[in-house]
Amino acid sequence: MYPIKLTDKEFETLQKEQFSYPDPRVCLKINAILLVAQNVERKLICTHLGIKRNTLVPYVKLFLAEGVEGLKQNRYRKPVSPLKDHVEPWKDILTNIRRTASTKPSTSLSD
């Protein structure tokens, strides 16, 4: 696999952010890179982090190509629901139901 040599600055940055970065997936990538840089066996890294080897390799390639900032970028696929087209009509229906339900029925006998 690809060897990683961290500069002191990169190591310090990764150490600070490995548990504190707001996106847990970025923290996972950072942990993986730190372990690879310390020459931990790849199989052990994958077992420890709960990832597959075909997940670890792109993390390493990303780090080698773009550095620490590349790891922090959100490149996750955001699937689009097939129900997305039906959101607006249902919002209208539910809004009308709420309006109808919020009007109190008359309680007087003369009505």
C-alpha positions as CSV (number, residue, x, y, z in Angstrom):
1,M,0.0,0.0,0.0
2,Y,1.0,3.6,-0.2
3,P,3.4,4.8,2.5
4,I,2.6,8.0,4.4
5,K,5.1,10.3,5.9
6,L,3.6,13.0,8.0
7,T,5.3,16.4,8.6
8,D,5.3,17.6,12.2
9,K,2.6,20.1,11.4
10,E,0.4,17.5,9.7
11,F,0.8,15.1,12.6
12,E,-0.1,17.8,15.1
13,T,-3.1,18.9,13.1
14,L,-4.4,15.4,12.8
15,Q,-3.8,14.7,16.5
16,K,-5.8,17.7,17.5
17,E,-8.7,17.0,15.1
18,Q,-9.0,13.2,15.3
19,F,-11.6,13.3,18.0
20,S,-12.8,16.9,17.9
21,Y,-13.8,17.4,14.2
22,P,-17.5,17.9,14.0
23,D,-18.1,15.3,11.2
24,P,-17.6,11.8,12.6
25,R,-16.7,10.4,9.1
26,V,-13.9,12.9,8.9
27,C,-12.7,11.8,12.3
28,L,-12.6,8.2,11.0
29,K,-10.5,9.2,8.0
30,I,-8.1,11.1,10.3
31,N,-7.7,8.1,12.6
32,A,-7.1,5.9,9.6
33,I,-4.4,8.2,8.3
34,L,-2.7,8.4,11.7
35,L,-2.6,4.7,12.0
36,V,-1.3,4.2,8.4
37,A,1.4,6.8,9.1
38,Q,2.5,4.8,12.2
39,N,2.9,1.7,10.0
40,V,0.1,-0.3,11.7
41,E,-0.9,-3.3,9.7
42,R,-3.7,-2.5,7.3
43,K,-5.8,-5.4,8.3
44,L,-5.6,-4.3,11.9
45,I,-6.5,-0.8,11.0
46,C,-9.6,-1.9,9.2
47,T,-10.6,-4.2,12.0
48,H,-10.1,-1.5,14.6
49,L,-12.0,1.2,12.7
50,G,-14.7,-1.1,11.4
51,I,-14.0,-0.4,7.7
52,K,-13.1,-2.5,4.7
53,R,-9.8,-2.3,2.9
54,N,-11.5,-0.9,-0.1
55,T,-12.5,2.0,2.1
56,L,-9.1,2.6,3.6
57,V,-7.3,2.8,0.2
58,P,-9.3,5.8,-1.0
59,Y,-8.7,7.6,2.3
60,V,-4.9,7.1,1.8
61,K,-5.0,8.2,-1.8
62,L,-7.1,11.2,-0.9
63,F,-4.6,12.2,1.8
64,L,-1.6,11.7,-0.5
65,A,-3.3,13.8,-3.3
66,E,-4.9,16.6,-1.2
67,G,-3.4,16.5,2.3
68,V,-5.3,17.2,5.5
69,E,-7.7,19.6,3.9
70,G,-8.8,16.9,1.4
71,L,-9.8,14.6,4.3
72,K,-12.1,17.4,5.7
73,Q,-14.1,17.9,2.5
74,N,-17.6,16.5,2.5
75,R,-17.8,14.4,-0.7
76,Y,-20.5,12.0,0.4
77,R,-23.2,11.1,-2.1
78,K,-26.5,12.5,-1.1
79,P,-29.2,10.3,-2.6
80,V,-32.4,11.9,-3.8
81,S,-35.6,10.3,-2.7
82,P,-38.1,9.3,-5.4
83,L,-40.7,10.8,-3.1
84,K,-39.2,14.3,-3.3
85,D,-41.6,15.4,-6.0
86,H,-44.5,14.7,-3.7
87,V,-43.4,16.8,-0.7
88,E,-45.1,20.1,-1.7
89,P,-48.5,18.6,-2.5
90,W,-48.5,16.8,0.9
91,K,-47.4,20.0,2.7
92,D,-50.4,21.7,1.2
93,I,-52.8,18.9,2.2
94,L,-51.4,18.7,5.8
95,T,-51.6,22.5,6.2
96,N,-55.2,22.5,5.1
97,I,-56.0,19.6,7.5
98,R,-54.4,21.6,10.4
99,R,-56.4,24.7,9.5
100,T,-59.6,22.7,9.4
101,A,-58.8,21.0,12.7
102,S,-57.9,24.2,14.5
103,T,-61.3,25.8,13.9
104,K,-63.4,25.0,16.9
105,P,-66.9,23.8,16.3
106,S,-69.7,25.9,17.6
107,T,-71.0,24.8,21.0
108,S,-74.1,27.0,21.2
109,L,-77.5,25.4,20.7
110,S,-78.7,28.1,18.4
111,D,-76.3,27.3,15.6
